[in-house]
Amino acid sequence: PERPMVFTKNPAACCLDGEEIVIPALCRDEETGGPEQVDYEAELGVVIGSAAKDVSVENALKYVLGYTCVNDVSARWWQKKGAGGQFCRGKSFDTFCPVGPTVVPGGEIEDPQALRLVCRVNGTVMQQDSTASMLHPVASLIAELSRGTTLVPGTLIMTGTPSGVGMARSPQVWLKAGDSVEVEIEKIGTLKNKVVDG
């Protein structure tokens, strides 16, 4: 697409490296598609360090505090059907935004479009690509999102996920209690979280 598709996640969805991804009971209700709907999405996270509004692509990276690993955990029934077509609900349940294990200062990442990204579920590689494949580079995302809108310090921009998510696989792969999910990004580290039922 010419422009990025934008949605928000509730800040209460954030959890840290080593904390549990909790699948809420409403995601296991047969009325809402049953237990097979919770998915992983490995992504590069960009943390904004200073207020950014109407910034140019050329200056956009100057507003980056640092980079981190994120997992855009998504309840697909709630994303697609349960909230009137809005993504926010299905991606904002508590613990559905693991972040970490650290924030690497922006100056230490020479090119955010040259990082290898890998997602593993129970040790099996599910996603593997480079940030060079992103449809919208980091600088372009910051410039676009700051048009007419102030990105306050601490804003976390999740930059999109490569192919290999569970919903798109054949057969489909869904997260379940007992699973372990890892998001590894070159020069940043590995975000690790276990999955439990809530």
VOPAGU-2260 file (C-alpha; in pm, 1 decimal, decimal comma):
REM VOPAGU-2260
SITE   aa  ch    i         X         Y         Z
SITE  PRO   A    0       0,0       0,0       0,0
SITE  GLU   A    1     102,7     359,5     -60,5
SITE  ARG   A    2      56,6     445,3     307,4
SITE  PRO   A    3      98,2     225,7     614,7
SITE  MET   A    4    -212,2      83,7     779,8
SITE  VAL   A    5    -217,0     231,8    1131,0
SITE  PHE   A    6    -376,8     104,6    1451,4
SITE  THR   A    7    -299,1     143,9    1820,1
SITE  LYS   A    8    -235,8     -98,9    2103,4
SITE  ASN   A    9    -343,0     -26,0    2459,7
SITE  PRO   A   10     -30,3      54,8    2668,6
SITE  ALA   A   11    -161,1    -195,5    2926,7
SITE  ALA   A   12     -85,3    -467,8    2670,5
SITE  CYS   A   13     289,1    -422,3    2727,0
SITE  CYS   A   14     483,6    -686,2    2914,1
SITE  LEU   A   15     855,6    -751,3    2945,9
SITE  ASP   A   16    1104,4   -1015,1    2841,4
SITE  GLY   A   17    1047,7   -1326,7    3052,1
SITE  GLU   A   18     691,5   -1238,3    3148,4
SITE  GLU   A   19     397,1   -1451,9    3043,8
SITE  ILE   A   20     166,8   -1396,2    2746,9
SITE  VAL   A   21    -175,3   -1461,3    2900,9
SITE  ILE   A   22    -452,2   -1583,9    2671,6
SITE  PRO   A   23    -772,0   -1442,4    2826,1
SITE  ALA   A   24   -1076,7   -1662,8    2871,7
SITE  LEU   A   25   -1273,5   -1463,6    2612,4
SITE  CYS   A   26   -1025,7   -1581,1    2347,4
SITE  ARG   A   27   -1105,4   -1943,2    2439,2
SITE  ASP   A   28   -1483,7   -1903,9    2413,9
SITE  GLU   A   29   -1639,0   -2113,6    2138,4
SITE  GLU   A   30   -1872,7   -1821,6    2059,7
SITE  THR   A   31   -1569,9   -1616,1    1956,1
SITE  GLY   A   32   -1403,0   -1873,9    1737,7
SITE  GLY   A   33   -1270,0   -2104,1    2004,5
SITE  PRO   A   34    -916,5   -2136,5    2136,3
SITE  GLU   A   35    -747,8   -2140,8    1795,2
SITE  GLN   A   36    -700,6   -1770,9    1725,2
SITE  VAL   A   37    -402,6   -1625,4    1914,8
SITE  ASP   A   38    -108,7   -1552,0    1685,1
SITE  TYR   A   39     247,9   -1417,8    1702,3
SITE  GLU   A   40     399,0   -1132,9    1497,0
SITE  ALA   A   41     770,8   -1061,7    1535,6
SITE  GLU   A   42     852,0    -696,5    1469,8
SITE  LEU   A   43    1118,8    -430,7    1508,7
SITE  GLY   A   44    1015,8    -174,8    1769,7
SITE  VAL   A   45    1118,5     190,8    1741,3
SITE  VAL   A   46    1112,1     403,3    2057,1
SITE  ILE   A   47    1073,6     778,3    2006,2
SITE  GLY   A   48    1306,2     987,0    2223,3
SITE  SER   A   49    1192,2    1344,9    2165,8
SITE  ALA   A   50     864,3    1500,6    2055,1
SITE  ALA   A   51     826,5    1457,8    1680,1
SITE  LYS   A   52     572,3    1646,9    1469,4
SITE  ASP   A   53     578,4    1702,2    1093,3
SITE  VAL   A   54     933,5    1569,7    1065,3
SITE  SER   A   55    1095,6    1496,3     730,4
SITE  VAL   A   56    1211,0    1153,2     620,3
SITE  GLU   A   57    1566,7    1291,8     613,4
SITE  ASN   A   58    1553,4    1398,1     980,6
SITE  ALA   A   59    1327,3    1124,9    1115,8
SITE  LEU   A   60    1593,6     898,3    1265,8
SITE  LYS   A   61    1717,9    1185,4    1483,3
SITE  TYR   A   62    1402,3    1138,8    1692,0
SITE  VAL   A   63    1474,4     772,7    1769,5
SITE  LEU   A   64    1574,7     691,1    2125,6
SITE  GLY   A   65    1640,3     328,6    2039,6
SITE  TYR   A   66    1530,5      -3,3    1894,3
SITE  THR   A   67    1388,2    -314,4    2055,5
SITE  CYS   A   68    1216,2    -645,0    1981,4
SITE  VAL   A   69     837,5    -662,5    1998,0
SITE  ASN   A   70     573,3    -929,7    1950,4
SITE  ASP   A   71     240,4    -799,9    1817,9
SITE  VAL   A   72      34,6   -1081,5    1971,4
SITE  SER   A   73    -304,6   -1088,8    1800,5
SITE  ALA   A   74    -638,0   -1258,2    1873,1
SITE  ARG   A   75    -751,8   -1303,1    1515,3
SITE  TRP   A   76   -1128,1   -1345,2    1577,7
SITE  TRP   A   77   -1133,6   -1023,0    1779,4
SITE  GLN   A   78    -915,8    -852,1    1518,3
SITE  LYS   A   79   -1132,7    -957,1    1224,2
SITE  LYS   A   80   -1488,4    -997,9    1360,9
SITE  GLY   A   81   -1522,7    -911,1    1727,2
SITE  ALA   A   82   -1466,1    -536,0    1716,7
SITE  GLY   A   83   -1643,9    -402,4    1409,8
SITE  GLY   A   84   -1340,8    -439,2    1185,6
SITE  GLN   A   85   -1111,9    -236,6    1415,4
SITE  PHE   A   86    -779,9    -406,0    1497,0
SITE  CYS   A   87    -724,1    -243,2    1836,2
SITE  ARG   A   88    -929,1    -481,3    2055,0
SITE  GLY   A   89    -781,5    -803,4    1920,8
SITE  LYS   A   90    -427,9    -672,9    1962,4
SITE  SER   A   91    -465,9    -496,9    2298,5
SITE  PHE   A   92    -550,0    -761,3    2556,4
SITE  ASP   A   93    -323,4    -751,0    2860,9
SITE  THR   A   94      24,9    -896,7    2784,5
SITE  PHE   A   95     -35,0    -890,8    2405,9
SITE  CYS   A   96     266,0    -661,5    2348,4
SITE  PRO   A   97     586,8    -821,8    2477,8
SITE  VAL   A   98     881,6    -579,2    2452,4
SITE  GLY   A   99    1254,2    -628,0    2513,2
SITE  PRO   A  100    1492,3    -757,6    2625,9
SITE  THR   A  101    1649,4    -412,1    2599,4
SITE  VAL   A  102    1634,6     -86,6    2407,6
SITE  VAL   A  103    1950,0     -43,0    2201,6
SITE  PRO   A  104    2035,3     327,8    2153,0
SITE  GLY   A  105    1956,4     454,6    1807,2
SITE  GLY   A  106    2315,6     560,9    1746,6
SITE  GLU   A  107    2432,6     200,3    1786,7
SITE  ILE   A  108    2217,1      77,5    1497,5
SITE  GLU   A  109    2378,6     220,1    1185,8
SITE  ASP   A  110    2098,8     107,0     953,5
SITE  PRO   A  111    1763,5      -9,8    1090,5
SITE  GLN   A  112    1687,1    -149,9     744,1
SITE  ALA   A  113    1968,7    -404,6     765,2
SITE  LEU   A  114    1872,0    -623,3    1061,7
SITE  ARG   A  115    1796,7    -996,4    1054,6
SITE  LEU   A  116    1472,3   -1089,3    1233,3
SITE  VAL   A  117    1371,0   -1439,7    1346,4
SITE  CYS   A  118    1066,0   -1570,0    1534,5
SITE  ARG   A  119    1064,3   -1914,4    1694,8
SITE  VAL   A  120     778,0   -2100,7    1858,5
SITE  ASN   A  121     897,2   -2388,1    2076,7
SITE  GLY   A  122    1235,7   -2366,0    1904,6
SITE  THR   A  123    1096,4   -2395,5    1549,4
SITE  VAL   A  124    1166,8   -2104,2    1314,7
SITE  MET   A  125     832,9   -1955,8    1205,1
SITE  GLN   A  126     942,9   -1619,7    1063,1
SITE  GLN   A  127    1279,1   -1517,7     919,7
SITE  ASP   A  128    1357,6   -1210,6     714,4
SITE  SER   A  129    1547,3    -882,3     706,7
SITE  THR   A  130    1416,6    -537,7     792,0
SITE  ALA   A  131    1531,8    -452,3     438,6
SITE  SER   A  132    1204,4    -615,4     329,2
SITE  MET   A  133     983,2    -372,7     521,0
SITE  LEU   A  134     718,5    -211,0     299,6
SITE  HIS   A  135     769,6     121,7     477,9
SITE  PRO   A  136    1119,8     196,2     617,0
SITE  VAL   A  137    1156,9     327,7     971,6
SITE  ALA   A  138    1229,8     686,5     862,8
SITE  SER   A  139     923,3     690,6     637,9
SITE  LEU   A  140     702,5     553,2     915,6
SITE  ILE   A  141     814,1     822,0    1159,3
SITE  ALA   A  142     764,3    1097,9     902,7
SITE  GLU   A  143     418,3     971,4     806,3
SITE  LEU   A  144     295,2     912,7    1163,1
SITE  SER   A  145     418,4    1257,1    1273,9
SITE  ARG   A  146     219,0    1443,9    1008,3
SITE  GLY   A  147     -19,6    1662,0    1207,3
SITE  THR   A  148      33,9    1441,9    1512,6
SITE  THR   A  149     291,1    1473,2    1789,6
SITE  LEU   A  150     472,2    1149,7    1866,8
SITE  VAL   A  151     549,5    1199,2    2236,1
SITE  PRO   A  152     869,9    1067,9    2394,4
SITE  GLY   A  153     825,3     703,6    2477,6
SITE  THR   A  154     601,2     630,8    2180,7
SITE  LEU   A  155     664,6     275,5    2057,4
SITE  ILE   A  156     621,5     222,9    1684,2
SITE  MET   A  157     580,1    -138,8    1577,1
SITE  THR   A  158     694,6    -167,7    1219,0
SITE  GLY   A  159     511,1    -467,4    1073,9
SITE  THR   A  160     581,9    -838,2    1052,7
SITE  PRO   A  161     727,9   -1065,7     782,3
SITE  SER   A  162     554,6   -1369,2     634,9
SITE  GLY   A  163     512,6   -1680,3     846,4
SITE  VAL   A  164     243,6   -1581,1    1097,6
SITE  GLY   A  165      36,4   -1872,4    1225,1
SITE  MET   A  166    -291,4   -1764,6    1065,7
SITE  ALA   A  167    -139,3   -1771,8     714,9
SITE  ARG   A  168      20,3   -2114,9     748,1
SITE  SER   A  169    -121,0   -2440,8     616,9
SITE  PRO   A  170    -203,2   -2598,7     851,9
SITE  GLN   A  171    -251,5   -2295,1    1072,2
SITE  VAL   A  172     -40,9   -2261,2    1388,1
SITE  TRP   A  173    -189,8   -2096,1    1698,9
SITE  LEU   A  174     -33,6   -2010,5    2033,0
SITE  LYS   A  175    -144,6   -2223,9    2325,2
SITE  ALA   A  176     -63,4   -2261,6    2692,7
SITE  GLY   A  177     284,2   -2406,2    2739,4
SITE  ASP   A  178     430,8   -2257,3    2421,9
SITE  SER   A  179     750,7   -2053,2    2421,9
SITE  VAL   A  180     788,1   -1763,7    2176,7
SITE  GLU   A  181    1117,0   -1595,3    2086,7
SITE  VAL   A  182    1170,0   -1282,1    1877,1
SITE  GLU   A  183    1535,5   -1233,5    1787,1
SITE  ILE   A  184    1666,6    -926,8    1606,8
SITE  GLU   A  185    2027,4    -885,6    1505,6
SITE  LYS   A  186    2223,9    -636,3    1722,8
SITE  ILE   A  187    1933,4    -612,0    1970,3
SITE  GLY   A  188    1884,9    -951,5    2133,7
SITE  THR   A  189    1614,3   -1210,9    2192,2
SITE  LEU   A  190    1274,1   -1147,1    2350,2
SITE  LYS   A  191    1143,5   -1463,1    2520,9
SITE  ASN   A  192     795,1   -1522,8    2659,9
SITE  LYS   A  193     593,4   -1826,1    2769,7
SITE  VAL   A  194     223,2   -1861,5    2693,0
SITE  VAL   A  195     -34,4   -1941,8    2962,4
SITE  ASP   A  196    -412,4   -1950,8    2991,7
SITE  GLY   A  197    -568,6   -1673,4    3197,4
